Amino acid sequence: MGFFGDLIREVSRARPLRRSLSVAVLLLLDSAAVAAGLLAAAALLEGGRALRLLPLLAGLWLGVCAVLGLYGLAPSRRNPAALAAAGLVWAGLAALGAALYPESGLGLGLILSSALPAVAASAGLRLLYERVVDRVYSRGLARVPALLVGPAEDRGRLRRMMERAPGGYEPVGELDLRGAAVDLPALREELDRTGASSVILMGAERLSDEAFLGLLRSVRLRGVQLRVVPGALGLLRSQVRLEGGGLPLLEVRYPQLDNAQRALKRAMDVALSLLGLALLAPLFAAAALAIRLDSPGPVLLRQKRVGADETVFICYKFRSMYRDAEERREELEPLNEAGGAAFKLRDDPRVTRVGRVLRRWSIDELPQLVNVLRGEMSLVGPRPLPLRDFERMGELHKRRLAALPGMTGYWQISGRSDLPFEEMVRLDLYYIENWSLSFDLKIILKTIGAVLGRRGAY
């Protein structure tokens, strides 16, 4: 399948895109089905005048199907009783509309004679769609790569179930439980190694509340889905969702209010980063020219930095130092003025003439708008630190990685580089614990004042 197989795999990894594509296909199939039913009935009963209502009747059909869950996950969308009920409800609503507006030309005979073929056509097209989906799953093309976490015996049992009935998940790695906790560093390493976009947890009842929340926080920061295989009591008490292959899984999410606020934060990030990239294009061009003329070396610095949940990403900056800055850092370590894990020098000899201007006005940070657009950073959050600083951080300091890193943060409006490392960590933790959209907007506005006042920038 070559190209198409790779395309299907990439789409399957992006769960929201996969769901949206599935719904879009089903909407198209149902629209075709109701149109076919109405056209057949109109041709048979010479009701061509009523065909002008086709868009309205098709929309009504899609709305009824949506209310009855026919665009949900496999267990609900494959329910033939729900499809039959959709046909009856649609016919009843259409008949009510025809009675209220007789001038529409939509007779009861046309409605009833179109409902049956519409339901039959929808059932046939949906059956064909599900066969195609099952065929794709059986070939392993659209499975979600999953990391199995739990006791060895439970992992083996789940893996055998997946092998007997291939479904929506493909096990790509495994991790054992250590008593009542999950080894989060090992989990992060496995997620990076395997590229898994879902974690399936067995033995969740053995975890302490703190350990489970730590796991949930970690996967949320990485955008990884968490599924739990419930125990016997969980099966009795909870509404269990059967995934592909008949796996009983519970989906674990953060509270909806939290999700809604973070969705708004992401929307703000995307909108403002796009606007910034468009408006600042002339400034980018001028900065690039100045850097090129001032000293040899690349215009952009691509530096590995540590983001949310210890995820390493490439952070973009305008180059503000000479090309050999990394090689000269060791000899300058004894002069470090920041203290702690960070490295800062007020009069760093590695900074170029143009670099000092860029740093003074924080222009060197502006290419990180690309990181924001890619979802690796946010406009507001703890600043991402280089690998050198991360490797020197203690476990308490690493708690600041419990949020997406930002172009600006609470520490930047509180003193920036003038603050010691421990104070920066304290401010970052305060931001994480007290985060809100209004807090973000306040930080953005105060950052403008800090940049214009050139406080703590060097």
VEXDREN-2710 file (C-alpha; in Angstrom, 1 decimal):
% VEXDREN-2710
k/r/px/py/pz
1/MET/0.0/0.0/0.0
2/GLY/3.1/2.2/0.2
3/PHE/2.2/5.9/0.3
4/PHE/-1.5/5.3/1.2
5/GLY/-0.5/2.9/4.0
6/ASP/1.9/5.5/5.5
7/LEU/-0.8/8.2/5.1
8/ILE/-3.4/6.0/7.0
9/ARG/-0.9/5.4/9.8
10/GLU/-0.2/9.1/10.2
11/VAL/-3.9/9.9/10.3
12/SER/-4.5/7.1/12.8
13/ARG/-1.9/8.6/15.2
14/ALA/-3.7/11.9/15.3
15/ARG/-6.8/10.8/17.2
16/PRO/-8.9/14.1/16.7
17/LEU/-8.1/14.0/13.0
18/ARG/-9.1/10.3/12.8
19/ARG/-12.4/10.9/14.6
20/SER/-13.2/14.0/12.4
21/LEU/-12.4/12.0/9.3
22/SER/-14.6/9.1/10.4
23/VAL/-17.5/11.5/11.1
24/ALA/-17.1/13.3/7.8
25/VAL/-17.2/10.0/5.9
26/LEU/-20.4/8.9/7.7
27/LEU/-22.0/12.3/7.1
28/LEU/-21.3/12.0/3.4
29/LEU/-22.6/8.4/3.2
30/ASP/-25.8/9.3/5.1
31/SER/-26.4/12.4/2.9
32/ALA/-26.1/10.2/-0.2
33/ALA/-28.5/7.6/1.3
34/VAL/-31.3/10.1/2.2
35/ALA/-30.8/11.8/-1.2
36/ALA/-31.1/8.4/-3.0
37/GLY/-34.2/7.5/-1.0
38/LEU/-35.9/10.8/-1.8
39/LEU/-35.0/10.7/-5.5
40/ALA/-36.3/7.1/-5.8
41/ALA/-39.6/8.0/-4.1
42/ALA/-40.0/11.2/-6.1
43/ALA/-39.5/9.4/-9.4
44/LEU/-42.0/6.7/-8.4
45/LEU/-44.7/9.1/-7.1
46/GLU/-43.9/12.0/-9.4
47/GLY/-43.1/14.2/-6.4
48/GLY/-40.4/16.2/-8.1
49/ARG/-41.7/19.5/-6.7
50/ALA/-40.8/18.4/-3.2
51/LEU/-37.1/17.8/-4.2
52/ARG/-36.4/21.5/-3.5
53/LEU/-36.6/20.5/0.1
54/LEU/-33.8/18.0/-0.3
55/PRO/-31.2/20.0/1.6
56/LEU/-33.6/20.6/4.5
57/LEU/-34.6/17.0/4.7
58/ALA/-31.0/15.8/4.4
59/GLY/-30.0/18.1/7.3
60/LEU/-32.9/16.8/9.4
61/TRP/-31.8/13.2/8.7
62/LEU/-28.2/14.0/9.7
63/GLY/-29.4/15.8/12.9
64/VAL/-31.5/12.8/14.0
65/CYS/-28.6/10.4/13.4
66/ALA/-26.3/12.6/15.4
67/VAL/-28.8/12.8/18.4
68/LEU/-29.1/9.0/18.3
69/GLY/-25.3/8.5/18.5
70/LEU/-24.8/7.2/15.0
71/TYR/-21.6/9.3/14.6
72/GLY/-20.0/8.2/17.8
73/LEU/-17.6/5.3/18.4
74/ALA/-18.0/1.9/16.9
75/PRO/-20.4/0.4/19.6
76/SER/-23.0/3.2/19.1
77/ARG/-22.6/3.9/15.3
78/ARG/-22.9/0.1/14.5
79/ASN/-26.3/-0.1/16.3
80/PRO/-28.9/-1.2/13.7
81/ALA/-31.8/-0.4/16.1
82/ALA/-30.6/3.2/16.4
83/LEU/-30.5/3.4/12.6
84/ALA/-34.1/2.1/12.3
85/ALA/-35.2/4.5/15.0
86/ALA/-33.6/7.3/13.1
87/GLY/-35.7/6.4/10.1
88/LEU/-38.9/6.4/12.1
89/VAL/-38.1/9.7/13.9
90/TRP/-37.1/11.4/10.6
91/ALA/-40.3/10.3/8.9
92/GLY/-42.4/11.5/11.8
93/LEU/-40.7/14.9/11.9
94/ALA/-41.0/15.3/8.1
95/ALA/-44.7/14.3/8.3
96/LEU/-45.3/16.9/11.0
97/GLY/-43.6/19.5/8.9
98/ALA/-45.7/18.5/5.8
99/ALA/-48.9/18.8/7.9
100/LEU/-48.0/22.2/9.2
101/TYR/-46.9/23.5/5.7
102/PRO/-49.1/21.7/3.1
103/GLU/-47.9/24.1/0.4
104/SER/-44.5/22.4/0.5
105/GLY/-45.9/19.6/-1.7
106/LEU/-44.3/17.0/0.7
107/GLY/-47.0/14.3/0.9
108/LEU/-47.1/11.5/3.5
109/GLY/-46.8/8.9/0.7
110/LEU/-43.5/10.5/-0.5
111/ILE/-42.1/10.5/3.1
112/LEU/-43.0/6.9/3.9
113/SER/-41.8/5.6/0.6
114/SER/-38.5/7.4/0.9
115/ALA/-37.8/6.5/4.5
116/LEU/-37.4/2.8/3.9
117/PRO/-34.9/3.0/1.0
118/ALA/-33.0/5.8/2.8
119/VAL/-32.6/3.5/5.9
120/ALA/-31.6/0.6/3.7
121/ALA/-29.1/2.6/1.7
122/SER/-27.6/4.1/4.8
123/ALA/-27.3/0.6/6.4
124/GLY/-25.6/-0.8/3.3
125/LEU/-23.2/2.1/3.0
126/ARG/-22.4/2.0/6.7
127/LEU/-21.8/-1.8/6.5
128/LEU/-19.4/-1.2/3.6
129/TYR/-17.6/1.5/5.6
130/GLU/-17.3/-0.7/8.6
131/ARG/-15.9/-3.6/6.5
132/VAL/-13.3/-1.2/5.1
133/VAL/-12.4/0.0/8.6
134/ASP/-12.1/-3.6/9.9
135/ARG/-9.9/-4.5/6.8
136/VAL/-7.7/-1.6/7.6
137/TYR/-7.4/-2.6/11.2
138/SER/-6.7/-6.3/10.3
139/ARG/-3.7/-5.1/8.2
140/GLY/-2.4/-3.1/11.1
141/LEU/-2.6/0.2/9.2
142/ALA/-4.8/2.4/11.4
143/ARG/-4.0/1.0/14.8
144/VAL/-3.0/3.5/17.5
145/PRO/0.5/2.6/18.9
146/ALA/0.0/1.9/22.6
147/LEU/2.3/1.4/25.6
148/LEU/1.1/-1.3/27.9
149/VAL/1.6/-0.5/31.6
150/GLY/0.9/-2.9/34.4
151/PRO/1.9/-6.2/36.1
152/ALA/3.5/-8.7/33.8
153/GLU/0.7/-11.2/34.0
154/ASP/-2.0/-8.6/33.1
155/ARG/0.1/-7.3/30.2
156/GLY/0.5/-10.8/28.8
157/ARG/-3.2/-11.4/29.0
158/LEU/-4.0/-8.2/27.3
159/ARG/-1.4/-8.7/24.6
160/ARG/-2.8/-12.2/23.8
161/MET/-6.3/-10.6/23.5
162/MET/-4.9/-8.1/21.0
163/GLU/-3.2/-10.8/19.0
164/ARG/-6.4/-12.9/18.8
165/ALA/-8.6/-10.0/17.8
166/PRO/-6.7/-7.2/16.1
167/GLY/-8.4/-3.9/16.8
168/GLY/-7.7/-0.2/17.2
169/TYR/-4.5/-0.6/19.3
170/GLU/-1.0/-1.9/18.5
171/PRO/1.2/-2.7/21.5
172/VAL/4.6/-1.1/20.8
173/GLY/6.1/-1.3/24.3
174/GLU/5.6/-2.4/27.9
175/LEU/6.3/-1.1/31.3
176/ASP/6.0/-2.8/34.7
177/LEU/4.4/-1.3/37.8
178/ARG/6.7/-0.8/40.7
179/GLY/4.6/-1.5/43.8
180/ALA/2.1/1.3/44.1
181/ALA/3.8/3.7/41.7
182/VAL/4.7/4.1/38.0
183/ASP/8.3/4.8/37.1
184/LEU/7.7/8.1/35.3
185/PRO/11.2/8.6/34.0
186/ALA/11.0/5.1/32.5
187/LEU/7.6/5.9/31.1
188/ARG/8.9/9.0/29.4
189/GLU/11.8/7.1/28.0
190/GLU/9.5/4.4/26.5
191/LEU/7.1/7.1/25.1
192/ASP/10.0/8.8/23.4
193/ARG/11.5/5.5/22.1
194/THR/8.2/4.0/20.8
195/GLY/6.3/7.1/19.7
196/ALA/3.2/5.6/21.4
197/SER/0.2/8.0/21.4
198/SER/-1.8/6.0/23.9
199/VAL/-1.1/4.4/27.3
200/ILE/-3.2/1.4/28.4
201/LEU/-3.0/0.9/32.2
202/MET/-3.7/-2.3/34.0
203/GLY/-3.8/-2.6/37.8
204/ALA/-4.8/1.0/38.3
205/GLU/-6.4/0.0/41.6
206/ARG/-2.9/-0.7/43.0
207/LEU/-1.7/2.8/42.5
208/SER/-1.9/5.5/45.1
209/ASP/-3.9/8.7/44.3
210/GLU/-0.6/10.6/44.0
211/ALA/0.9/8.1/41.6
212/PHE/-2.2/8.0/39.4
213/LEU/-2.4/11.8/39.2
214/GLY/1.3/12.0/38.4
215/LEU/0.8/9.5/35.5
216/LEU/-2.3/11.4/34.3
217/ARG/-0.5/14.7/34.4
218/SER/2.5/13.3/32.5
219/VAL/0.5/11.8/29.6
220/ARG/-1.7/15.0/29.4
221/LEU/1.3/17.2/29.0
222/ARG/2.5/15.0/26.1
223/GLY/-1.0/14.8/24.4
224/VAL/-1.0/11.1/25.0
225/GLN/-4.3/9.3/25.6
226/LEU/-4.8/7.3/28.8
227/ARG/-7.0/4.2/28.9
228/VAL/-7.5/2.0/31.9
229/VAL/-8.4/-1.7/31.9
230/PRO/-11.0/-1.8/34.8
231/GLY/-11.0/-4.5/37.5
232/ALA/-14.1/-6.5/38.4
233/LEU/-15.7/-3.8/40.5
234/GLY/-14.9/-1.2/37.8
235/LEU/-16.8/-3.3/35.3
236/LEU/-19.8/-3.4/37.5
237/ARG/-19.8/0.3/38.6
238/SER/-18.7/2.1/35.4
239/GLN/-19.9/2.5/31.9
240/VAL/-17.2/0.6/30.0
241/ARG/-16.4/1.4/26.4
242/LEU/-15.6/-1.6/24.2
243/GLU/-12.7/-0.7/21.8
244/GLY/-11.8/-2.5/18.6
245/GLY/-11.2/-6.2/19.3
246/GLY/-13.6/-6.1/22.2
247/LEU/-11.2/-4.6/24.8
248/PRO/-13.0/-3.2/27.9
249/LEU/-11.4/0.1/28.4
250/LEU/-12.1/3.3/30.4
251/GLU/-10.9/6.6/29.0
252/VAL/-9.5/8.9/31.7
253/ARG/-9.7/12.7/31.1
254/TYR/-9.1/15.8/33.0
255/PRO/-12.2/17.8/34.1
256/GLN/-14.0/19.4/31.2
257/LEU/-13.6/22.9/32.6
258/ASP/-9.9/22.5/32.6
259/ASN/-10.0/21.1/29.1
260/ALA/-12.1/24.0/27.9
261/GLN/-9.8/26.6/29.3
262/ARG/-6.7/24.9/27.9
263/ALA/-8.4/24.7/24.5
264/LEU/-9.0/28.5/24.7
265/LYS/-5.4/29.0/25.7
266/ARG/-4.3/26.9/22.7
267/ALA/-6.6/28.9/20.4
268/MET/-5.1/32.2/21.7
269/ASP/-1.6/30.8/21.1
270/VAL/-2.3/29.9/17.5
271/ALA/-4.1/33.1/16.7
272/LEU/-1.5/35.4/18.3
273/SER/1.5/33.5/16.9
274/LEU/0.1/33.6/13.4
275/LEU/-0.6/37.4/13.8
276/GLY/2.9/37.9/15.2
277/LEU/4.6/36.1/12.4
278/ALA/2.7/38.1/9.8
279/LEU/3.2/41.5/11.4
280/LEU/6.9/41.0/12.5
281/ALA/8.1/39.6/9.1
282/PRO/9.9/42.9/8.2
283/LEU/11.6/42.9/11.7
284/PHE/12.6/39.3/11.1
285/ALA/14.2/40.2/7.8
286/ALA/16.1/43.1/9.3
287/ALA/17.4/41.1/12.2
288/ALA/18.5/38.3/9.8
289/LEU/20.4/40.8/7.7
290/ALA/22.1/42.4/10.7
291/ILE/23.2/39.0/12.1
292/ARG/24.6/37.9/8.7
293/LEU/26.6/41.1/8.3
294/ASP/27.8/41.2/11.9
295/SER/29.5/37.8/12.3
296/PRO/29.9/34.5/10.5
297/GLY/27.4/31.7/11.3
298/PRO/23.8/30.8/10.9
299/VAL/21.0/33.3/11.4
300/LEU/18.8/31.0/13.4
301/LEU/20.0/29.0/16.4
302/ARG/18.4/25.6/16.7
303/GLN/18.9/24.5/20.3
304/LYS/17.7/21.4/22.2
305/ARG/15.5/22.5/25.1
306/VAL/13.5/20.6/27.6
307/GLY/9.7/21.2/27.6
308/ALA/6.6/19.9/29.3
309/ASP/7.1/16.5/31.0
310/GLU/10.8/16.5/30.1
311/THR/10.1/16.4/26.3
312/VAL/13.1/17.5/24.3
313/PHE/12.3/19.8/21.3
314/ILE/14.2/22.1/19.0
315/CYS/13.8/25.7/20.2
316/TYR/14.4/28.5/17.6
317/LYS/16.2/31.8/18.4
318/PHE/18.0/34.4/16.4
319/ARG/21.7/33.8/16.9
320/SER/23.1/36.3/19.4
321/MET/26.5/34.7/20.1
322/TYR/29.6/33.9/18.1
323/ARG/29.7/30.5/16.4
324/ASP/32.0/28.9/18.9
325/ALA/29.9/29.9/22.0
326/GLU/29.2/26.3/23.1
327/GLU/32.9/25.4/23.0
328/ARG/33.8/28.5/25.1
329/ARG/31.1/27.9/27.8
330/GLU/33.2/25.5/29.9
331/GLU/35.9/28.1/30.5
332/LEU/33.3/30.6/31.6
333/GLU/31.5/28.3/34.0
334/PRO/33.4/29.6/37.1
335/LEU/32.0/33.1/36.3
336/ASN/28.4/32.0/36.3
337/GLU/26.2/34.7/38.0
338/ALA/22.8/32.9/38.0
339/GLY/23.6/30.3/40.6
340/GLY/21.8/26.9/40.7
341/ALA/21.3/25.0/37.4
342/ALA/21.1/28.0/35.1
343/PHE/24.0/29.8/33.4
344/LYS/24.0/33.6/33.0
345/LEU/26.7/36.3/32.6
346/ARG/25.8/40.0/32.4
347/ASP/28.8/40.7/30.3
348/ASP/29.1/37.5/28.3
349/PRO/32.1/37.8/25.9
350/ARG/30.5/35.3/23.5
351/VAL/27.6/37.8/22.7
352/THR/28.0/39.7/19.4
353/ARG/27.4/43.4/18.9
354/VAL/24.1/42.7/17.1
355/GLY/23.3/40.0/19.7
356/ARG/23.4/42.5/22.5
357/VAL/20.8/44.7/20.8
358/LEU/18.6/41.7/20.0
359/ARG/18.8/40.5/23.6
360/ARG/18.2/43.9/25.1
361/TRP/14.9/44.1/23.2
362/SER/14.1/40.4/23.4
363/ILE/14.1/40.2/19.6
364/ASP/16.2/37.0/19.7
365/GLU/13.3/35.1/21.2
366/LEU/10.7/36.0/18.5
367/PRO/11.4/33.0/16.3
368/GLN/9.9/30.9/19.1
369/LEU/6.5/32.0/17.7
370/VAL/7.1/29.0/15.4
371/ASN/7.5/26.7/18.4
372/VAL/4.2/28.1/19.7
373/LEU/2.4/27.5/16.4
374/ARG/3.7/23.9/16.5
375/GLY/2.4/23.3/20.0
376/GLU/5.8/22.8/21.5
377/MET/5.5/26.0/23.5
378/SER/2.9/28.5/24.6
379/LEU/2.9/32.3/24.7
380/VAL/3.0/32.1/28.5
381/GLY/4.6/29.5/30.7
382/PRO/7.9/28.5/32.4
383/ARG/10.9/29.3/30.2
384/PRO/12.3/26.2/28.5
385/LEU/15.9/25.5/29.7
386/PRO/18.8/24.1/27.7
387/LEU/19.8/20.5/28.2
388/ARG/22.9/21.6/30.2
389/ASP/20.6/23.4/32.8
390/PHE/18.1/20.5/32.9
391/GLU/20.8/17.9/33.7
392/ARG/21.8/20.0/36.7
393/MET/18.2/20.4/38.1
394/GLY/17.0/18.6/41.2
395/GLU/13.6/16.8/41.4
396/LEU/12.0/19.8/43.0
397/HIS/13.2/22.1/40.2
398/LYS/11.7/19.6/37.6
399/ARG/8.2/20.3/38.9
400/ARG/8.3/23.4/36.7
401/LEU/8.1/21.1/33.7
402/ALA/4.5/20.3/34.6
403/ALA/3.3/22.9/32.1
404/LEU/4.0/23.8/28.5
405/PRO/7.0/26.2/28.3
406/GLY/6.3/29.7/27.3
407/MET/7.9/32.6/25.4
408/THR/7.3/34.7/28.5
409/GLY/6.4/33.9/32.1
410/TYR/5.7/35.1/35.5
411/TRP/9.5/35.4/36.2
412/GLN/10.0/37.7/33.2
413/ILE/7.6/40.3/34.7
414/SER/9.3/39.9/38.1
415/GLY/12.9/40.7/37.3
416/ARG/13.9/38.3/34.4
417/SER/17.7/37.6/34.4
418/ASP/18.2/39.6/37.6
419/LEU/16.5/36.9/39.6
420/PRO/18.4/33.9/41.0
421/PHE/17.6/30.4/39.7
422/GLU/15.7/29.3/42.9
423/GLU/13.5/32.4/42.7
424/MET/12.7/31.7/39.1
425/VAL/11.6/28.1/40.0
426/ARG/9.4/29.4/42.8
427/LEU/7.7/31.9/40.5
428/ASP/7.2/29.2/37.8
429/LEU/5.6/26.8/40.4
430/TYR/3.4/29.7/41.6
431/TYR/2.2/30.2/38.0
432/ILE/1.5/26.5/37.5
433/GLU/-0.6/26.3/40.7
434/ASN/-2.5/29.5/40.0
435/TRP/-2.9/29.3/36.2
436/SER/-5.8/31.0/34.5
437/LEU/-6.5/32.7/31.2
438/SER/-6.7/36.1/32.9
439/PHE/-3.4/35.4/34.5
440/ASP/-1.9/34.7/31.1
441/LEU/-3.3/38.0/29.7
442/LYS/-1.9/39.9/32.6
443/ILE/1.5/38.4/32.1
444/ILE/1.4/39.2/28.3
445/LEU/0.5/42.9/29.0
446/LYS/3.2/43.2/31.7
447/THR/5.8/41.6/29.5
448/ILE/5.4/44.4/26.9
449/GLY/6.2/46.9/29.7
450/ALA/9.2/44.8/30.8
451/VAL/10.6/44.6/27.3
452/LEU/10.1/48.3/26.6
453/GLY/11.7/49.1/29.9
454/ARG/14.6/46.7/29.1
455/ARG/14.6/45.4/32.7
456/GLY/16.7/42.3/33.4
457/ALA/17.6/41.6/29.8
458/TYR/21.2/40.8/28.9
END
